[in-house]
Amino acid sequence: MKPVAKPLPLTAMRVTDRFFAPRIDLVRTQMLPYQWEALNDRLKDTEPSHCIENFRVAAGLSRGEYHGMVFQDSDLYKWLEAVAYQLAVKPDPALREAADSAIDLIVRAQTPEGYLNTYYQTHPAEKRFSNLQDNHELYCAGHLIEAAVAFAQAAGDTRLLGVACRYADLIDRTFGPGEDQLHGYPGHEIIEMALVRLFRLTREPRYLRLAKYFIDQRGQSPLYFEEEAKRDGNRAFGWNETFMRYQYYQAGKPVRDQAEAEGHAVRAVYLYSGMADVAVETEDPALLDACRRLFDNMVARRMYITGAIGSTHIGEAFTYDYDLPNDSVYAETCAQIGLCFFARRLLNAEMDGRYADVIERALYNSVLSGMSLDAKRFFYVNPLEVVPEACEKDDRLRHVKPQRQKWFGCACCPPNLARLLGSLPTYAFSAGDDTLYMHLYIGGEVCAALDHAEVRLGVESNYPWDGQVRLTVRTPGQYGIAVRVPGWCRGYELKVNGESVSATPVAGYIHLHRTWRENDTVTLTLEMPVTPMYANPAVREDTGKLCVVRGPLVYCLEEADNGGDLHLLRLPPDTIFEVRDEPGLLGGIKTIHCKAFRRSKAFAEGQLYAPAGQKTEWTETQLTLIPYFAWANRGLGEMTVWIREM
């Protein structure tokens, strides 16, 4: 079961795209320095992280107590991974110096036997690996491994890799089927895909076996978390007495028997990503089938139109099919990022464009919405409807913030954003045996090694604002180029050297196999009309409403453009949409304008209800819609994605 293709190395693509290149540069120049200040507790008027200080205490360089979440170590590891990606493409002495100091600190904090977790190292009375269900030791270890592999591959620095391998070796000795080993698995997944990544770098088979063990052991009877709770007296969260129970940890049944995306959304997609990796490396079709089932259930029944997942704040979790509330949604930024991880692995396993469609939908909407335009403010929760007063005064909506925050006590999302955007070039293309696959329309220069050819392409694109993408061949030769036609596209034209090509997409890709000459061109023009969208009638919250979409972008209404009381607006069925360039607005966007009607508040003062026969008054108005990712950058106000029909 050989994968169809592999993602390109990070340095195989130089991004010059007008949309993403500035954002990737912002990660390097603004986001990562800002986050370094946060990790060192140097941000004013915000909750301190204590992350670096925890490592200093564990290393014996400071005196004090541990502060923060039990998984606070992972914030630094994710930050280091993101730094590695930036250093791979552009030297930055300040970032390099900060990373070096962090790595030195991590090296000093590791124990002689290889253990590394500042929570347990500063709580000596607590027994290590005694609460896998909730205390995140293996989760932190997974992020350490991810950062170490990134630094070794992208920055040529193996100091952190040595730390990660020593810790992985300790974990390998501790967990497994042996009588003297623990038969458990992590409560918060990620170590599974991290171990596969470590295996691919080192070719050490023990790491792949351990990843497979964690996946195979999950959900087996007797359930490890139940046995662990009896043995060590661990207290369960309140939702363990609800419908979620062990499904919260994706541990209610063995993974090959799971058919619905359940529980904590981030944990779920991290697990599924590891399952897909192990399925490919061990050639396990049953495990890959389980991945497909879970993906299909999630995308067809439990995903928002913005690509967001996780509909409830209780357990940050999935609930049930078609339960997609807009105002109380959770939609954690990390969950959408994890969905991109999962979809990319399935994409390379079998090259079906629907996986790339999901990456694109999440990336351009609910991932980018997680950061402000200056890359210094962040959303943990990504709602599709906001009334600021409700967020402040309705306890059911307290988790929803109408404005991005400077930092969080649980700050998993900001460095996760940094590492995804830093690694974005690896999502744009994949290399098959004799074919280069283009998944995302990101402009730049690409160099890929196929089995019998080196392929260099130039990519020009003004995506997502228009649908024309132009590829220019830099190296002649005989090979294939496969170009994705996105699922949202209803009309397109493909030309090679200016001549139209009639070709039917196969699983979302048009395949062009030929002998290429230098400066040959491939031009794909995607029709990009404004498209009103309905939700499945089973989604109760969206009945009688429309969402406006153009290309990959979901649009929304903001109070800044349309006034308050957005719920009083109605779109008539004959609405004509006008697209306008707004180079000076929100960093340069295209807005959508249309006619609508606003219901009058024709009630007398103090009148709460009135007979149904009372005449309703409507006033014609003009609406302005902006891309969802750009909302909440102009002050406090209402927002909605779904608009009522007239």
C-alpha positions in Angstrom: 0.0 0.0 0.0 2.5 2.5 -1.2 1.4 6.2 -0.9 0.6 7.9 -4.2 2.8 10.8 -3.4 4.9 12.5 -0.7 4.9 16.2 0.4 7.9 18.2 -0.8 10.6 19.3 1.6 10.0 22.7 3.0 12.8 24.3 1.0 11.5 22.9 -2.3 9.2 25.9 -2.7 10.0 29.6 -2.4 6.7 31.3 -1.7 6.3 34.7 -3.5 2.5 34.6 -3.3 0.9 38.0 -2.7 -1.6 36.5 -0.2 0.6 34.1 1.8 4.1 35.4 1.4 3.4 38.5 3.6 1.6 36.3 6.2 4.6 33.9 6.4 6.9 36.9 6.7 4.7 38.2 9.5 5.2 34.9 11.3 8.9 35.4 11.2 9.1 39.2 11.9 6.1 39.6 14.3 4.4 36.5 15.5 7.4 34.5 16.7 9.2 37.4 18.4 5.9 38.3 20.1 5.3 34.7 21.2 8.9 34.5 22.6 8.1 37.5 24.7 4.9 35.8 25.9 6.8 32.6 26.8 9.2 34.7 28.8 6.4 36.5 30.7 7.3 39.9 29.2 4.0 40.9 27.7 2.2 43.6 29.6 -1.4 43.3 30.8 -1.8 39.6 30.0 -1.7 36.3 31.8 1.9 35.1 32.2 2.9 31.9 30.6 5.6 30.7 33.0 6.7 28.3 30.3 10.4 29.3 30.1 10.5 29.7 33.9 9.2 26.2 34.4 12.1 24.9 32.4 14.5 27.0 34.4 13.2 25.6 37.6 13.4 22.0 36.2 17.0 22.7 35.1 17.9 23.9 38.6 18.6 27.5 37.3 15.8 29.0 39.3 13.9 28.4 42.5 10.2 28.4 42.5 7.1 26.4 41.8 5.5 25.2 38.5 2.8 27.4 37.1 0.4 27.0 34.2 -1.3 24.2 32.5 0.1 20.6 33.0 1.0 20.7 29.3 2.8 24.1 29.3 6.0 22.6 28.0 4.3 22.0 24.6 4.0 25.8 24.0 7.8 26.1 23.7 8.2 23.0 21.6 5.6 24.2 19.1 7.3 27.6 19.0 10.7 25.9 18.3 9.2 23.9 15.5 7.8 27.1 13.9 11.2 28.8 14.3 12.9 25.9 12.5 10.7 26.3 9.5 11.5 30.0 9.3 15.2 29.5 9.7 15.1 26.9 6.9 14.0 29.5 4.3 15.6 32.7 5.7 18.3 33.4 8.2 17.3 35.4 11.3 20.0 36.0 13.9 17.6 37.1 16.6 15.3 34.1 16.2 18.3 31.8 16.0 19.7 33.2 19.2 16.4 32.8 21.0 16.0 29.3 19.8 19.6 28.4 20.8 18.9 29.6 24.4 15.7 27.6 24.5 17.4 24.4 23.3 20.2 24.9 25.7 17.7 25.2 28.5 15.8 22.0 27.4 19.1 20.1 27.3 19.9 21.1 30.8 16.4 20.2 32.0 16.4 16.6 30.8 17.2 14.0 33.4 20.1 11.5 32.9 17.8 8.7 32.1 16.1 10.8 29.4 12.9 11.9 31.1 11.7 15.5 30.4 8.5 17.0 31.7 8.8 20.1 33.8 5.5 19.5 35.6 6.5 16.1 37.0 10.1 17.2 37.5 9.0 20.1 39.8 6.3 17.9 41.5 8.6 15.1 42.8 5.8 13.6 45.0 3.8 12.7 41.9 4.5 9.5 40.0 5.5 9.8 36.4 3.2 8.1 33.8 0.6 7.5 36.4 -2.1 9.7 34.8 -1.9 9.2 31.1 -5.5 10.0 30.7 -5.2 13.7 31.7 -1.7 14.8 32.4 -0.3 15.1 28.9 3.2 13.6 29.4 3.1 11.8 26.1 1.5 14.8 24.4 4.4 17.0 25.5 6.8 14.3 24.4 5.1 14.3 21.0 5.6 18.0 20.5 9.2 17.7 21.6 9.8 15.1 18.9 8.0 17.2 16.3 10.3 20.2 17.1 13.4 18.1 17.2 12.7 16.6 13.8 11.9 20.0 12.3 15.2 21.5 13.7 17.2 18.5 12.3 15.6 18.7 8.9 15.1 22.4 8.4 17.8 24.0 10.4 20.5 21.3 10.4 20.7 21.3 14.2 20.6 17.9 16.0 20.9 19.0 19.6 17.2 18.8 20.2 17.0 15.5 18.2 19.4 14.0 20.7 17.1 15.0 23.5 14.0 13.7 21.7 15.6 10.3 20.9 16.7 9.8 24.5 13.2 10.5 25.7 11.6 8.4 23.0 13.9 5.5 24.0 12.8 5.9 27.6 9.1 5.9 26.5 9.8 2.8 24.3 11.3 1.0 27.3 8.3 2.0 29.5 5.4 1.2 27.2 4.6 -2.0 25.3 3.2 -5.5 25.5 5.9 -6.8 27.9 5.0 -7.9 31.5 7.2 -5.2 33.0 5.8 -2.5 30.7 2.8 -0.2 30.9 0.1 -1.2 28.5 -1.3 2.4 28.1 -1.5 5.2 25.6 -1.9 8.9 25.7 -5.0 10.8 26.8 -4.1 13.6 24.4 -2.7 12.2 21.2 0.1 13.5 19.0 3.0 11.3 19.9 1.7 8.7 17.4 2.4 10.9 14.3 5.5 12.4 16.0 7.0 8.9 16.4 6.3 8.1 12.7 8.0 11.3 11.8 11.0 10.4 14.0 11.1 6.9 12.4 11.1 8.5 8.9 14.1 10.6 9.8 16.2 8.0 11.8 14.8 4.8 10.2 14.8 3.3 13.8 12.0 0.7 13.6 11.3 0.8 17.4 9.7 4.2 16.9 7.3 3.0 14.3 6.4 -0.1 16.4 5.7 2.1 19.4 3.4 4.4 17.4 1.6 1.3 16.1 1.4 0.0 19.7 -0.3 3.2 21.0 -2.8 3.0 18.2 -3.6 -0.7 18.4 -3.8 -0.6 22.2 -6.3 2.3 22.3 -9.8 1.2 23.3 -8.9 -2.4 24.0 -10.5 -4.2 27.0 -9.8 -3.9 29.8 -9.7 -0.2 29.2 -6.4 1.2 30.4 -7.8 4.5 31.7 -10.3 2.6 33.9 -7.5 0.4 35.3 -5.2 3.4 35.8 -7.9 5.3 37.7 -8.4 2.3 40.0 -4.7 1.9 40.6 -3.7 5.5 41.0 -6.9 7.1 42.2 -7.2 9.6 39.3 -10.2 11.8 39.3 -12.2 12.0 36.1 -13.6 15.1 34.5 -17.3 15.7 34.9 -18.1 14.8 31.3 -16.9 11.3 32.0 -20.3 10.6 33.4 -22.0 11.9 30.2 -22.5 10.5 26.7 -18.8 11.3 26.0 -17.2 9.2 28.7 -14.1 7.6 27.2 -15.1 8.7 23.7 -13.8 12.0 24.8 -10.3 10.5 24.5 -11.3 8.4 21.4 -10.8 5.4 23.6 -14.4 4.0 23.9 -13.6 1.3 21.3 -10.6 0.1 19.2 -9.7 2.6 16.5 -10.5 0.2 13.6 -14.0 0.0 15.0 -14.6 3.7 15.2 -16.9 5.2 12.6 -17.8 8.6 14.0 -15.6 11.6 14.9 -16.1 11.8 18.7 -14.8 13.6 21.7 -12.2 16.3 22.0 -11.8 17.6 18.4 -8.1 18.3 18.6 -7.2 15.0 20.1 -9.4 13.3 17.5 -7.7 14.7 14.4 -4.2 14.3 16.0 -5.0 10.6 16.5 -6.4 10.2 13.0 -3.3 11.8 11.6 -1.2 9.2 13.4 -3.5 6.4 12.3 -3.0 7.5 8.7 0.8 7.6 9.0 0.9 4.2 10.6 -1.5 2.8 8.0 0.8 3.9 5.2 4.1 2.8 6.8 2.8 -0.6 7.9 0.6 -1.2 4.8 -2.6 -1.6 6.9 -5.7 -1.2 4.7 -8.1 -1.7 7.6 -6.5 1.2 9.5 -6.7 3.3 6.4 -10.4 2.4 5.9 -11.0 3.6 9.5 -9.4 6.9 8.6 -11.6 7.3 5.6 -14.8 6.5 7.6 -13.9 9.0 10.2 -13.0 11.7 7.7 -16.2 11.2 5.8 -18.3 11.4 8.9 -16.5 14.5 10.1 -16.6 16.4 6.8 -20.1 15.4 5.7 -21.9 15.7 9.0 -19.8 17.5 11.7 -17.8 20.3 9.9 -18.8 24.0 9.6 -18.8 25.7 6.3 -15.6 27.5 7.4 -13.8 24.2 7.8 -14.1 24.4 11.6 -14.7 21.4 13.8 -15.8 20.9 17.4 -19.3 22.2 18.1 -19.4 22.4 21.9 -17.3 24.0 24.6 -18.1 21.0 26.9 -15.0 19.0 26.3 -14.0 21.1 23.3 -15.7 18.3 21.4 -17.8 16.9 18.6 -21.4 16.1 19.6 -23.7 14.5 17.1 -24.4 14.6 13.3 -25.5 18.0 12.0 -25.2 19.7 15.4 -23.5 22.9 14.2 -24.6 25.9 16.4 -23.1 29.2 15.2 -23.0 31.3 18.4 -22.0 28.7 20.9 -19.6 26.8 18.6 -16.1 26.0 19.9 -14.2 25.5 16.7 -10.8 25.7 18.4 -8.1 27.0 16.1 -5.9 24.0 16.9 -8.7 21.7 15.7 -8.8 23.2 12.2 -5.0 23.0 12.1 -5.2 19.3 13.1 -7.8 18.7 10.4 -5.3 20.0 7.9 -2.7 17.5 9.2 -5.2 14.7 8.8 -6.4 15.6 5.4 -2.9 16.1 4.0 -1.9 12.6 5.1 -5.0 11.1 3.4 -4.3 13.2 0.3 -0.8 11.8 -0.1 -2.0 8.3 0.6 -4.5 8.2 -2.2 -4.5 11.6 -4.0 -8.2 12.5 -3.9 -9.0 16.2 -4.4 -11.7 16.2 -1.7 -8.9 16.1 0.9 -7.2 19.1 -0.6 -10.6 20.8 -0.7 -10.9 20.5 3.1 -7.4 21.8 3.6 -8.2 24.8 1.5 -11.5 25.4 3.1 -10.0 25.3 6.7 -6.9 27.2 5.8 -8.4 30.2 4.1 -11.2 30.6 6.7 -11.1 29.1 10.2 -7.4 28.8 10.4 -6.5 32.3 9.3 -9.4 33.7 11.4 -7.4 32.5 14.4 -4.9 35.4 14.1 -5.2 39.2 13.7 -3.9 40.9 10.6 -0.8 42.1 12.6 -0.2 38.5 13.9 -0.2 39.6 17.5 -3.8 38.8 18.6 -5.4 35.3 18.6 -8.7 33.5 18.7 -9.0 30.2 20.6 -12.6 29.9 19.6 -13.8 30.8 16.1 -17.6 31.5 16.1 -19.8 32.0 13.1 -22.1 34.4 14.9 -21.3 37.0 17.6 -23.2 39.5 19.7 -20.6 41.0 22.0 -23.1 41.6 24.9 -24.2 38.0 24.8 -20.5 36.9 25.1 -20.1 39.0 28.2 -23.4 38.2 30.0 -24.6 34.8 28.8 -22.7 32.1 30.6 -23.3 29.6 27.8 -21.2 31.9 25.5 -18.5 32.9 27.9 -15.9 30.9 25.9 -16.6 33.0 22.8 -14.6 36.2 22.6 -15.7 39.0 20.2 -12.2 40.2 19.9 -8.9 38.4 19.6 -6.8 38.0 22.8 -3.1 39.0 23.4 -2.4 35.5 25.0 -4.1 32.7 26.8 -3.4 30.7 30.0 -3.9 27.7 27.6 -1.9 29.0 24.7 -1.8 26.0 22.4 -3.3 27.8 19.4 -0.8 30.7 18.7 2.3 28.6 18.3 0.3 26.0 16.4 -0.7 28.8 13.9 3.0 29.7 13.6 4.1 26.2 12.8 1.3 25.5 10.2 1.9 28.8 8.3 5.7 28.2 8.5 5.3 24.8 6.9 2.7 25.8 4.4 5.0 25.2 1.3 4.8 21.5 2.2 1.0 21.5 1.6 1.0 23.1 -1.8 2.7 20.3 -3.9 3.4 16.6 -3.6 5.7 14.4 -5.6 4.6 11.1 -7.1 6.8 8.6 -9.0 6.5 10.5 -12.3 4.0 13.3 -11.5 4.1 16.6 -9.6 0.7 17.3 -8.0 -0.5 20.8 -7.3 -2.9 21.1 -4.4 -3.0 24.7 -3.4 -2.7 27.7 -5.7 0.2 29.4 -3.9 2.5 31.5 -6.1 6.3 30.9 -6.0 9.1 28.7 -7.4 9.0 24.9 -7.0 11.7 22.3 -7.4 10.8 18.7 -7.0 12.6 15.4 -7.5 10.5 12.7 -9.2 11.8 9.2 -9.8 13.3 10.0 -13.2 13.2 13.7 -13.5 13.8 17.0 -11.6 10.8 19.3 -12.1 11.1 23.1 -11.6 8.0 25.3 -12.0 7.2 28.9 -11.6 3.7 29.6 -10.2 1.8 32.9 -10.7 -1.4 33.4 -8.8 -3.6 36.1 -7.3 -5.6 33.4 -5.4 -8.0 33.6 -3.6 -9.1 36.9 -5.1 -9.2 35.5 -8.7 -9.1 32.1 -10.2 -6.3 32.2 -12.7 -3.2 30.2 -12.0 -0.3 30.0 -14.4 2.5 27.4 -14.3 5.7 28.0 -16.2 8.0 25.0 -16.9 11.6 25.7 -16.0 13.1 22.3 -16.7 12.3 20.3 -19.9 11.7 16.6 -19.7 9.1 13.9 -19.7 6.9 13.8 -16.6 3.4 14.6 -15.4 1.8 17.7 -13.9 -1.5 17.2 -12.1 -3.5 20.3 -11.3 -6.4 20.2 -8.8 -9.9 21.5 -9.8 -11.5 22.4 -6.5 -14.8 20.9 -5.5 -16.4 24.4 -5.2 -15.6 25.1 -8.9 -18.5 24.7 -11.4 -16.6 25.9 -14.5 -13.0 26.1 -15.6 -10.7 26.3 -18.6 -7.3 24.7 -18.9 -4.7 25.8 -21.5 -1.3 24.5 -22.4 0.8 27.1 -24.3 -2.3 29.1 -24.9 -4.3 26.2 -26.4 -7.4 24.8 -24.7 -7.1 21.3 -23.4 -10.2 19.1 -23.0 -9.6 16.9 -20.0 -11.8 15.4 -17.3 -10.5 15.5 -13.7 -9.8 12.2 -12.1 -10.5 12.4 -8.4 -10.3 16.1 -8.6 -7.0 16.4 -10.6 -6.4 17.0 -14.3 -3.3 15.0 -15.4 -1.0 16.3 -18.1 1.7 13.8 -19.1 3.9 14.9 -21.9 7.5 15.9 -22.9 7.8 19.4 -21.6 9.9 22.2 -23.1 11.4 25.0 -21.2 9.0 27.9 -20.8 5.9 25.8 -21.6 2.9 27.2 -19.7 -0.1 25.6 -18.1 -2.9 28.1 -17.3 -5.9 27.1 -15.2 -8.8 29.6 -15.0 -11.4 28.8 -12.4 -14.7 30.5 -12.5 -15.2 32.3 -9.2 -18.8 33.7 -9.0 -20.4 34.7 -5.7 -22.4 31.7 -4.6 -25.1 31.7 -2.0 -25.0 28.4 -0.1 -27.6 26.4 1.9 -26.9 24.1 4.8 -28.3 20.6 4.9 -31.9 20.9 6.4 -30.8 18.7 9.2 -28.6 21.6 10.5 -31.4 23.2 12.5 -29.5 26.4 13.2 -29.1 27.3 9.5 -32.7 26.6 8.4 -34.0 29.6 6.4 -30.5 31.1 6.1 -27.9 31.6 3.4 -24.1 31.8 3.5 -22.2 33.8 0.8 -19.1 32.1 -0.6 -16.8 33.1 -3.4 -14.1 30.6 -4.4 -12.5 29.2 -1.3 -13.6 32.1 0.9 -16.6 32.2 3.2 -17.9 35.8 3.7 -19.6 37.4 6.7 -21.4 40.5 7.8 -19.8 42.8 10.4 -21.5 45.6 12.3 -18.7 47.9 11.2 -20.2 47.9 7.7 -23.8 47.1 8.2 -24.8 48.4 11.6 -26.0 46.3 14.5 -29.0 43.9 14.8 -27.7 41.8 12.0 -30.5 39.3 12.7 -33.0 41.7 11.3 -31.5 41.6 7.8 -33.0 39.5 5.0 -31.6 38.5 1.6 -34.2 38.5 -1.2 -34.2 35.6 -3.7 -33.3 37.9 -6.6 -30.1 39.3 -5.0 -27.4 40.4 -7.4 -23.9 40.4 -6.0 -21.2 42.9 -6.8 -17.5 42.2 -6.1 -15.3 45.2 -5.4 -11.5 45.5 -4.9 -10.7 47.2 -1.6 -6.9 47.6 -1.6 -7.0 49.9 1.4 -9.3 47.8 3.6 -8.1 45.1 6.0 -4.8 44.6 4.3 -6.3 44.5 0.8 -9.4 42.4 0.2 -12.4 41.9 -2.2 -15.7 42.8 -0.6 -19.1 41.7 -1.8 -22.1 44.0 -2.0 -25.8 43.3 -2.4 -29.3 44.6 -1.8 -31.1 43.4 1.3 -34.0 44.4 3.5 -33.9 45.3 7.2 -36.9 44.6 9.3 -38.2 47.6 11.3 -38.5 47.5 15.0 -42.2 48.5 14.7 -43.1 47.7 18.3 -44.3 50.3 20.8 -42.1 51.2 23.7 -42.3 48.5 26.3 -44.1 46.1 24.0 -42.5 42.7 24.0 -45.0 40.7 21.9 -47.7 41.6 19.3 -50.3 39.7 17.4 -49.0 37.9 14.2 -51.3 40.1 12.0 -49.4 43.2 12.8 -47.8 44.7 9.6 -44.1 44.1 9.2 -42.2 47.0 7.8 -39.1 46.4 5.7 -36.5 49.0 4.6 -34.2 48.4 1.6 -30.5 48.6 2.4 -27.1 47.7 1.0 -25.0 45.0 2.6 -21.2 44.8 2.6 -19.6 41.4 3.2 -16.0 40.7 4.0 -14.0 37.5 4.1 -14.6 35.6 7.3 -10.8 35.4 8.1 -10.6 39.2 8.3 -13.4 39.8 10.8 -12.8 41.4 14.3 -9.9 43.6 13.1 -11.9 46.9 13.3 -13.1 47.0 16.9 -16.0 45.5 18.8 -19.2 44.6 17.0 -21.6 41.9 15.8 -20.7 39.4 13.1 -22.6 36.6 11.3 -21.8 34.2 8.6 -25.3 32.9 8.0 -27.9 35.4 6.8 -31.7 35.0 6.9 -33.6 34.7 3.6 -36.4 37.1 2.8 
